[in-house]
């Protein structure tokens, strides 16, 4: 989603939110917060299934997952297919083996 037109709109909203507290609050409450909560649930499900080791600091792991995507989104770099998989494989090298 971030590599297409929706990503461009999202990048514009994120940039604008730096100057608009209400927009920043809305993005965090309606998009970023729920997305992060979903990610915590997915991480816990993967831990429970024995797919990844226990996650000591889920907030940091979430930043490590989304950081490269946001960086590329905001700088206009390509978000190539498979980037998310590469990030997860780097964070959890034993997963899926």
N, C-alpha and C positions, 0 to 999 in steps of 0.2 A: 504494500500500500504506500509506503514512504517513497518508493522509487518512481511513482507516477504523479499524475496531476494532484491527487489528494495530498501527497507529500509536499508539493510546492505551496499549497494553501496552508498546510500545517506549519511549514517553515515561516510563512508570512505572519501567521497568528502568533507563533512563539516570539518572533522578532518584535511584533507590535506589543506583545504583553510586557516587554521590558519597560514600556513607557505608560502602561495602563494597568493599574492595580486591579480593577474590576475584571478585565480580560484575563489577567494572570490568575486570579482567584477562580474564575470560571473554568479555565483550562485545567487547573490543578484538581478542582473538585469534580468536574464532569468527564475528563479524559485521562489525565495523567494518574490521578489517584486510583481510579478504578482499574486502569491498566496495570499499575504496580501491584494492587491487591490480587488481581488475577494471576500475575506472575508469581507472587508469593505462594498462592495455592498450587500452581503448577510445579514449582520447585519442591514444595512439601510432598506432593503426590509422587514426584520422581524419587524423592528420598524414601518415602514409604514403600515404593515398589522396588527399592534396591538399585535403582538406575544410576543414582549419583550419591556421593557421600553427604552426610549431614551438612547443612548450610549454617555456619556460625553467625554470619552477618548478612541476612537477606537483602537489606537495603543497599549494601555495598555491591552485592552480586547483581542486583537490578541495575545499578549505575554502570556496572561493567558490561552488562548486556546491552543496554540502551545507549550508552555513551557514544560508541562508535557510529551507531545509526544516526543519532542527533548531530554528531560532528559532521558527518558527510552530508546530511540534509542541509545543515546551515551553511556549509562552505560550497555547496553545489557539486561536490564530488559524487561520482556514480555510486549507487548502492547496488552492487552486483548481486545477482541471484546466488543464494547460498551463503551470504555474509553472516546471517543469523546462525546458521549451522556451524560455520567456522568459529564464531565467537563462543558458542556453547562447547564445541570440541576443545577449544583452548582452555576454557574454564574447567571443564570436566573431562579430561583426556581418557579416563577409564569408562566413561558412559558408552553404552551400546556395544561393549566388547565382551 
